[in-house]
């Protein structure tokens, strides 16, 4: 039988007081980061990192929230009736998204010129031809279905993001249908997924050429 945590009865202010108190209440910290935050961490993990298991984000979430004497928690003011959970979820989503955007810009500077040259090879090869499959295509076929769809639409077919979005969105675990999302949200989501697909393509290619 499911047993509800005794910490579930704490209100938002009590949670903040408990999390920021010394000595550290390890049980409360585990409840907050591993149980209470699990839902939005799973959302972040699935949509940003294409991973179902969100445990790899817990440590970074802890560092983000506890930094500067728990500054993020202490800034919560219950404005407009927003719960602490909603506030933390929004802060966390912004944090991980901004991190991915920063990584995207850095990786574009480091890797994108090389990957752009490799991707040109997509147009020079068709599977019907009787020739050995180039490494870039081997690397492409190692990608998951979502990443293949993204690169097919945005790179090989050179569609713009809004044009390609309806075909790609079925591979994205989104709580809202695409019709209810803003163009900015759609474009930023696809930009991150495209970036990660290109990076994975490069990693796959490096693995193949190393063998």
N, C-alpha and C positions, 0 to 999 in steps of 0.2 A: 504494500500500500504506500502511495506517495506521502511523504512527510514534509509538510511545509516548514521552511526555515523560520526560526524564531526572529530572525532579522527582518522578515517580510513585514512585520508589524511596525517597524520604525517609520516615522514620517521623514520628509526630506531634510529638515533641519537636524534631526537626530542622526540621520545617516552621515551628514557632513561632519557633525561633531565627533562621531565615532571613527570615521575614516581619518580624520586629521589629528586624533588624540595620540598621546604618547603615554605609556608604551603602545606599540602597534597591536591591534586586535586582529590576529591572523585569520581567525574564523570570519570576522566581518569583511575583511579585505577579500577573502576567497569568495564569499557570497556575492559581494558587489561586482567584482571583476569577472568571475567565472560563471555566475548564475544570472544576476540582474542585467548585466551588459551583453549577455550571450546573443540575444536576438539581433541587435543592431550590428554586433561584430560579425555575425554570420552573413548579414546583408552586405557588409563591406567586403568580407572575404570572398563572397561569391561574385560580386559585381566588379570589384577592382582587381582581385588576384585570381579569380577563376578557381577558387578552392572551397570545398564544402566545409572543411574543418577550420574553425576560426581561432583555434588555440594559439596559433603562431602570432596573433595580434595582441594577446593579453599583456605581454611584457611591455610592448611599446605603448599601449594604452595607459598602463600604470605609470610609466615614465612621463608621458604627456600630461596626465592629470595631476600627478604629485609634484611636478616641477615647480620650483620657486615657492616652496611651502604651500603646495596645493592651491596655487593661484586660480586655476580653472574652476575648482569647486567654490572657492571663496568669492568668485565673481558672480555666482548665481544669485539672482535677486528676486526670483519668482515673479518676473515681469509678465503681465498679461495672463497670469494664472498658469504659466508654463511650468510643468513639473520638472524636478531635477533630472529625471530620466530623459525627458525630451530634450532638455538643454544639453546634457552630456552626449546624447546620441548625435545631435546637430554638430557640437564641437568636434566629436570624434570623426564624423564623416568629412567635415571640412579639413581636419588635420590630415587624414590619410589621402584624401583627394588632392590637396595641395602638395603633399609629399610626392605623389605620383606625377603630378604636373611638373614639379621641379626635376624629378628623375628623368622625365621624358625629355625636357630641354637639355639636360646634361648628356643623356645617352644619344640624342640626336646629333649633338656636336661630336661625340666620340665615335659613333657607329653608323649613323645614317648615310654618310657619303658612300661607304663601302657597301651597305645593304642596297642602296639605290642602284648601284652598278650590277649587283647580283640579281636584283629583281627584274632588270632588263632582260635577263635570260628567260624569264617566263614567256615572253613574247616570241622567243626563238625556238620554242620546243612544243610539240604536241605529242600526246601519248600514242597517237595512231602511227607516228613515224617509227620505222624500225631502226632505232638507234638506242644507244645506252642512255639511260636516264641521267641527266646532269645532277650533280650533288645538290644544287639549290632546289630541284624538284623532289629529291629524296627528303630533304629537310622539310619541305612544304607538306609532304604527305605524312610526316611525323606529327604535325600539328593536330590539335583537337578540331572537332567539327566547327565550332564557333570561330576559331582563329582562321581556319581555311576560308570560311564564308566572308569574314572581314577582309582578308587580303584579296580574295577573288573579286569582291565588289569594289573596294576602295583603291586597290593597287593595280590589279591586272585589268579590270574593266574600266578603271579610272572614273567611277561614278562619284558624285559629290555625296556628302554624308546624309543629307536629307533624302536624296533619291534612293540611296542604298538602305536606309534605316528599316523600312518595312520588311525586307528580306532577312536582315540580320537580327532583328529584334526577337524573333522566335527562339534564338539561341541564348537570349539574355534573361536571367531570372529577375524580372522586374515586378514589383507589387502593383504597378499601374500599367494599363494598356498604353501603347505608344500614342494613341489619339489624345490622351489626357496630359501629355508631357510637353513642356515648352521646347522650342527649337534649340535653345541654348543648352538645356539639359541633355537632349538627344545628341547634340554635336560633341559636348564635353565627354559624355559616356563613350561614344564611338572613338573619339580621339585617344582616350586612355587604352581602350581595348586594342585599337590598331597599333599603338606603341608597344604594348606588351606582346602582341602577335609578332611584330617585326623583331623584337628582342629575342623571343623564343626561336624564331626562324634562324637568327644569327647563331644562337647557342647550339641549335641542332646541327647547323652546317659545320660549326667548329668541331662538334663531336664526330661527324662523318669524316671530315678531312683529316682528323687526328688518327683515325684508325688505319 
